[in-house]
Amino acid sequence: MDSSSIAIQQSIPLAPYTTFRIGGPARYFAEITSEPALLEAIAFAREHNLPIFVLGGGSNLLVSDSGFDGLVLHVALQSPIAPSRSGSHINCTVAAGVEWNAFVLAICEQGISGIECLAGIPGSVGGTPVQNVGAYGQEVAETILSVRALDLTTNTFVDLPNAQCGFAYRLSIFNSSHRNRYIVTAVTFRFDAAAKPRLTYADLTRHFGNAQPTPIEVYHAVREIRHRKGMLLVEGESDCRGAGSFFKNPVVPQSTLTCIATTLNIAPEKIPHWPTSDGHIKLPAAWLLEHAGFPKGFTLGNAGISSRHTLALINRGNATAADIATLRDTIRTQVSQRFGITLEQEPVQVGQ
């Protein structure tokens, strides 16, 4: 079936498009390789009164076993990675479909600092501002100058400056206040030409000691650390079928620390935590899982926890979305009962 020049396919399995390798079919599916194609696909969806779902690299998704009863837009827009100097800054506009790690590698190879700690994160460029992707002491919001997107309320393309994107921890207007309003087609990054890698994450400071590494050295170190922890998706490895960190690190009041310490009969200072700008604290979700009885390698049917990282729920081979959901709910219930904290799922849920 065709809608003008864009091919609209039917009953396309979504599992191969996700890093979980889980999910039923899309009723309709379109490969988006240009902005005009995106407009055509949106017109088709509106003409047939279809809900839409925007699919990028598929790395932060849990697609239901029944799939998606609408139109899935697979954003595959590509562009060269061509940084350009602008005064004391280096700018680079990248299409949404470009693989994120390929972009990080290209930037680091040119000696540019700003995203080297985000190496090895699966997915595409267009997904990074939506989640405000972050790792090892960096967030993508720190280097985003603007986001180009289709505004579905006006059917026009807009360029949103950083300040209008509402970036916070794992948060932006794209996944909160304006969810489903925008479809990202490109991101413009701005790097400080004089910047050097700032290592704040313990694993990295241990790795480099007092040395001042180059961006490409940090890139390789981050990938090595992620691999060791089972957070680097390597095809063929037993822990590779997942979506990275499944739960967000909860931000809670200071008083929660005392409650947890009392529950576990330990001193509050023994509990890892980080202060936040609003006077709260952030707790590592992995630590909560481990102390609620869910260690690395835990299994529940065909779903499980990675043997190398407590936060990564995995498809052990033949898991369904229902299997992952059962494990998720079991963990959330136990953590809530034990510590009074409700863990929030990080991967986007698609379908019922």
GIURHU-V464212 format. One record per pair of residues at least 24 apart in sequence whose ideal C-beta (glycine too) atoms are under 6 Angstrom apart, sorted by the first residue. I is the first residue (numbers start at 1). J is the second residue. Records with the same first field share a line. If there is no record, write none. Layout:
BEGIN
I->J, J
END
This chain:
BEGIN
3->40, 44
4->40
6->30, 37, 40, 41
8->44
14->63
17->55, 58
18->58, 61, 63
19->58, 59, 122, 233, 243
20->243, 315
21->241, 315
22->315, 321
23->63
24->65, 66, 67
25->67
26->67, 68, 72
27->69
28->71
29->72
30->73
31->74, 76
32->73, 75, 76
33->76
35->185
38->150
41->73
45->71
53->350
54->183
56->123, 124, 126, 127
57->122, 123, 124
59->122, 123
60->243, 347, 348
61->347, 348, 350
62->321, 347, 349
63->350, 351
64->321, 351, 352
65->320, 321, 322
66->351
67->351
68->350, 351
75->126
77->185
81->106
88->193
89->190
90->191, 193
91->190
92->189
93->186, 188
94->125, 187
95->186
96->125, 126, 184, 185, 186
97->124
98->125
100->124, 125
108->215, 216, 219
109->216
112->191
113->195, 196, 197, 215
114->143, 191
115->143
116->197, 215, 218, 219
117->222
119->219, 222, 223
120->222, 223, 226, 232
122->233
125->187
126->184
129->172, 187
130->172, 174, 175
131->170
132->167, 170, 171, 172
136->201, 222
137->200, 201
141->167
143->189, 191
145->188, 190
146->188
147->184, 187
148->185, 186
149->182, 183, 184
150->183
151->182
152->181
153->181
170->248
229->308, 309
230->306, 308, 309, 312
231->309
239->306, 307, 308, 314
241->314, 315
242->312, 314
243->347
245->311, 346
246->311, 313, 346
247->285, 343
248->344, 346
249->282, 284, 285
250->283, 341
251->276, 280, 282
253->280
254->281
260->339
285->311, 343
286->310, 311
288->335
292->334, 335, 338
294->331
300->327
303->327
END
